[in-house]
Amino acid sequence: MDKLAEDKKVLVPVREKRGKSGQERFESIFRGGGNPHKHTQWIDPAAPIPDETEVVILNAFDVAFHTDIARVLRESVAPMLALLEQCTQLRAKGNLKKVVIVSTAYVQPPIPFRRCDGPITPFNGAADPWGTYSQILNGEMVWQDLVDDPRSDTHSTTNAYIYAKTLMEHLIATMNELPRTTIVRPSVIGPSSDGERGNLASPGCASVRLMSTPIGRFVPSSGCESAKSHTHTLRQRNTFCRTSTVP
């Protein structure tokens, strides 16, 4: 990161959470571990995006897999939309070159399930995403309404996290005044190989740290489980290969 940003300033909007201020959390993440990122600087998420900003990357989200969809829209989607609205204004000033949205692969169902043909997953609010957004926030539409609607892809209503990501993508697609915008869906957002970078409470970091200990380094196994798992994986791949070419 330092090499890529040798002549760039990287502003990181980190919010307060669980009793820690945004700046405290930033210092813990980016200044700890003996390997500080020299070119990063904390900024209040409520502060305006500076006029000289060239690239905006948005990826923060509530990842609790519950069904309180209105809460996720209020806490995760609304702040991102506010930032994107600022991006439309910055575009007119000529400095902002692009926007990157990290949406994660949860938006699309995993293999062996067939994925949708379009760039974004269809759901009940595809025809009027802003109307759906407002109805949910106003309490006119609740989670069960979304689940029961036959227009919703069943994957999109697995939980509020996935649904909100899907809705967010559709909202972004209507914002024509944005600069060049890319939606990235990484399959896994994991920790660094040493387990020190990233949320230490996340499954990825926890697994890396566990495997670096004597108790977690060797897991007893007869080998049968591995063989069964391998066979199951091959069957899943074969199923996906057969169904993926169906019109």
SULQUI-V716738 format. One record per residue. RES is the residue in one letter. PSI is psi in degrees with one decimal (none if undefined). Layout:
res: <RES/RES>
psi: <PSI/PSI>
This chain:
res: <M/D/K/L/A/E/D/K/K/V/L/V/P/V/R/E/K/R/G/K/S/G/Q/E/R/F/E/S/I/F/R/G/G/G/N/P/H/K/H/T/Q/W/I/D/P/A/A/P/I/P/D/E/T/E/V/V/I/L/N/A/F/D/V/A/F/H/T/D/I/A/R/V/L/R/E/S/V/A/P/M/L/A/L/L/E/Q/C/T/Q/L/R/A/K/G/N/L/K/K/V/V/I/V/S/T/A/Y/V/Q/P/P/I/P/F/R/R/C/D/G/P/I/T/P/F/N/G/A/A/D/P/W/G/T/Y/S/Q/I/L/N/G/E/M/V/W/Q/D/L/V/D/D/P/R/S/D/T/H/S/T/T/N/A/Y/I/Y/A/K/T/L/M/E/H/L/I/A/T/M/N/E/L/P/R/T/T/I/V/R/P/S/V/I/G/P/S/S/D/G/E/R/G/N/L/A/S/P/G/C/A/S/V/R/L/M/S/T/P/I/G/R/F/V/P/S/S/G/C/E/S/A/K/S/H/T/H/T/L/R/Q/R/N/T/F/C/R/T/S/T/V/P>
psi: <-43.6/-42.2/-39.3/-26.1/34.1/-37.9/19.3/150.7/129.9/114.5/128.5/106.9/102.0/128.0/163.8/148.7/134.7/47.6/-3.9/138.3/163.6/-39.6/-36.1/-42.3/-39.1/-46.7/-38.7/-39.8/-46.6/-13.5/-12.5/178.0/4.9/9.7/66.3/145.8/107.3/-27.3/6.5/151.7/135.0/143.9/143.0/128.5/-24.5/-10.3/149.3/148.7/126.4/144.7/-29.6/1.8/133.6/-33.6/134.5/126.3/122.5/123.5/-2.3/142.6/150.1/117.2/15.7/127.0/69.3/-168.3/16.6/80.2/-37.0/-37.8/-43.2/-38.8/-41.5/-45.7/-25.9/-47.9/-46.3/-45.4/-36.1/-37.8/-36.6/-40.4/-39.3/-34.3/-38.2/-34.7/-35.5/-33.7/-37.5/-31.5/-38.3/-24.0/-12.5/-7.4/-36.8/121.3/-37.8/161.8/135.5/126.3/119.9/109.2/-15.0/154.1/-4.8/-24.8/-37.5/139.9/144.2/161.9/149.8/11.4/139.6/137.9/163.4/159.5/-23.9/173.8/-24.6/148.4/130.6/146.8/179.2/-24.7/15.8/-36.3/-30.4/71.9/-36.4/-34.8/-43.4/-43.1/-47.4/-40.8/-40.5/-45.3/-33.7/-0.5/10.6/-13.8/126.9/174.9/-43.8/-31.2/-39.9/-41.0/-39.9/-16.7/120.5/-14.5/-13.6/130.7/135.1/-29.6/-37.0/-20.6/23.9/-42.2/171.0/-28.7/-51.4/-42.5/-44.4/-39.0/-42.8/-47.9/-41.6/-43.0/-40.7/-37.3/-44.7/-37.6/-20.0/-8.0/84.8/-16.7/0.4/153.8/-174.7/122.1/133.3/131.9/119.6/131.5/78.3/143.3/-34.5/131.3/100.3/-176.5/175.0/165.0/-26.8/-3.0/7.2/-26.1/128.8/175.7/116.1/-15.1/-6.3/154.5/-38.8/-51.7/-41.6/-39.5/-43.4/-43.5/-36.8/-44.0/-13.1/-0.9/155.9/-35.8/-26.4/-4.2/-35.0/121.0/117.1/137.7/146.0/-13.5/-21.0/-38.4/-40.8/-42.6/-42.7/-42.1/-40.9/-43.7/-42.5/-39.3/-42.7/-40.7/-40.3/-42.5/-41.1/-40.5/-43.4/-42.0/-37.9/-41.3/-21.5/-17.9/1.4/129.0/none>
